[in-house]
Amino acid sequence: MQIYTYSEAQQKLAIILEQAENTGKVLIRRKDGRTFALIPEKIASSPLDVPSIKANITTQEIVEIIREGRKR
């Protein structure tokens, strides 16, 4: 885990953000000795958020397939 001074963090913010994303945590230390952790937020995604596909099928064909599957 990398520790940066406050001044370094101001000058290298883009690099520090990238490093925090890659490693999970970067520390920034102020002159008075206090230390702060920079941790990237986790993006919550829905399990229903799936990519779409291109299919040459009509709505009627989909309905028929579902009805056939329910008969079994």
C-alpha positions in Angstrom: 0.0 0.0 0.0 1.4 3.4 -1.0 1.4 6.4 1.3 1.5 9.9 -0.3 1.9 13.3 1.4 -0.9 15.8 1.0 1.2 17.9 -1.5 2.0 14.8 -3.6 -1.7 13.9 -3.6 -2.6 17.3 -5.0 0.0 17.1 -7.7 -0.6 13.4 -8.7 -4.4 13.0 -8.1 -5.1 11.1 -11.4 -2.3 8.7 -10.7 -3.4 8.2 -7.1 -7.0 7.5 -8.1 -5.8 4.9 -10.6 -3.6 3.3 -8.1 -6.4 3.2 -5.5 -8.6 1.5 -8.1 -5.9 -1.1 -8.9 -4.7 -1.8 -5.3 -7.9 -1.1 -3.4 -6.5 1.6 -1.0 -4.1 4.5 -1.0 -3.1 6.5 2.1 -2.6 10.3 2.2 -0.7 11.7 5.2 -1.0 15.4 6.2 1.7 17.5 7.9 0.1 17.1 11.3 0.4 13.3 11.0 -3.3 12.5 10.3 -3.7 9.8 7.7 -6.7 9.3 5.4 -7.5 6.3 3.3 -8.6 6.7 -0.3 -10.7 3.6 -1.2 -12.7 3.2 -4.4 -16.4 2.7 -4.1 -17.9 -0.6 -5.3 -20.4 -0.2 -8.1 -23.5 -2.2 -7.2 -25.0 -3.9 -10.2 -28.2 -5.8 -10.5 -28.1 -9.5 -11.3 -30.8 -8.7 -13.8 -28.5 -6.3 -15.7 -27.4 -8.5 -18.5 -26.3 -7.6 -22.0 -28.9 -8.0 -24.8 -28.5 -10.2 -27.8 -29.6 -9.8 -31.4 -32.0 -12.6 -32.4 -34.2 -13.0 -35.4 -37.3 -14.1 -33.5 -40.7 -12.5 -33.3 -42.7 -11.8 -30.2 -45.2 -14.4 -31.3 -42.5 -17.0 -31.5 -41.3 -16.2 -28.0 -44.8 -16.5 -26.6 -45.2 -19.9 -28.3 -41.9 -21.1 -26.9 -42.9 -20.0 -23.4 -46.4 -21.7 -23.7 -44.8 -24.9 -24.9 -42.4 -24.9 -22.0 -45.2 -24.4 -19.5 -47.0 -27.5 -20.9 -44.2 -29.8 -19.9 
